[in-house]
Amino acid sequence: MDFDIPAPLAAYLQELDAFIEAKIKPLEQRDDNIRFFDHRREYARTDFEAGGTPRPEWEELLAEARHLADAAGHYRFPFPKEHGGRGGGILDMAVIRDHLAQKGLGLHNDLQNEHSIVGNNVGLLILLKYGSDAQKAEFQEGVAKGDQRFAFAITEPNHGSDATYMETTAKRVGDRWVINGEKMWNSDVHGASYDMIFARSSGNPGDAHGITAFLVPTAAPGFKVEQWLWTFNMPTDHARVSLTNVEVPESAILGEEGRGLDIIQNFFNENRIRQAASSLGAATYCVREAVEYAKVRRPFGKPLATNQGVQFPLVDLHTQCELVRALVYKTAWRMDKHGAMSESDKVSMCNYTANRLVCDAADQAMQTHGGIGYSRHKPFEHIYRHHRRYRITEGADEIQQRRVAGYLFGFMKAGVVKGVEQR
């Protein structure tokens, strides 16, 4: 058994680091772009007069970084080679996400809105796998470059983890579909021209079959953003939307009619292992920064690091990082070998454990740094507020544990979909 990072991937990490130093860091420091990452970050990023959505200048900077990364051949790394990528696998992306998050906040990787110089563009992967030829022709290149995106709408005001009970409906009327309902936490809708709406088109509440995914124009009559939902970590790109007799053609269906949950399941496993890797990297960053600070801070005339009360909590967190890293990498490796759905229980283990770990690590880093750690002049409060969301939005801790229990006690089997877990 070889636990070393594969040599080509290790070389690619060095290539990425060189690109960050040569292109991304200078852009981050240009003019006053650093305001998006220093103590002013939340105000600089948030247009409080426009519902709390991201400021255009912030998104323009992110787009410039993406275009630089795309031109250098990095942004599309996980995409198939025939679509301009390098064919990076699940393990590759887990290692990269861990590596980038370990660098802390920066233009190279800012997960508040899933920005990275190596795109986590699951929308493109979904389009390639489930999109029709016409949908691919219309959206593929824009989505691949990160200039066009789909919003994602499955959660509802009354339904989150029980998504098979969603109340949004789609009924066929002649050669059209008419959609009615409400969606909550409609992700990324502020800048999207289309919203991926999941609606029950057949079957009964609780049935996994009978839910269909539709690509709905956000400018369609009857589609309305009712409210921007302010969050623990601003700006917000989540909305409550309503759909009132929204009409779309048959060609708006993404994938097969009634098989929308297949898309969700595929999306969740790949996204959750990458997100777990990001939480792991951020946790490692917090521990490392706390250790370095403890070595130079000298209260009562001696380094803070000489106190076991400081050492032991950080030792525990350092140990947990090593344990979680081994599980994340092993799980990603097995997903590459056996398919994204083969390790569903392990993905859940990785996800809820890594998300708890980063919250604990950020909290301990604040404590070790004292008052300056609690301030926005250090990134720990930002890391905590951002990653705390994943203990809910990627499937609540309890849902992830229930999923693991389903496999452990024999209620679920690998490859069998018995529902879907999400917000």
Secondary structure, 3 states (H helix, E strand, C coil): CCCCCCHHHHHHHHHHHHHHHHHHHHHHHCCCHHHHCCCCHHHHHEEHHHCCEECHHHHHHHHHHHHHHHHCCCCCCCCCHHHCCCCCCHHHHHHHHHHHHCCCCECCEEHHHCEECCCCCHHHHHHHHHCCHHHHHHHHHHHHHCCCCEEEECCECCECCCHHHCCCEEEEECCEEEEEEEEEEEECHHHCCEEEEEEECCCCCCCCCCEEEEEEECCCCCEEEEEECCCCCCCCCEEEEEEEEEEEEHHHEECCCCEHHHHHHHHHHHHHHHHHHHHHHHHHHHHHHHHHHHHHCCHHHCCHHHCHHHHHHHHHHHHHHHHHHHHHHHHHHHHHHHCCCCCHHHHHHHHHHHHHHHHHHHHHHHHHHCHHHHCCCCCHHHHHHHHHCHHHHCCCHHHHHHHHHHHHCCCCCCCCCCCCCCC
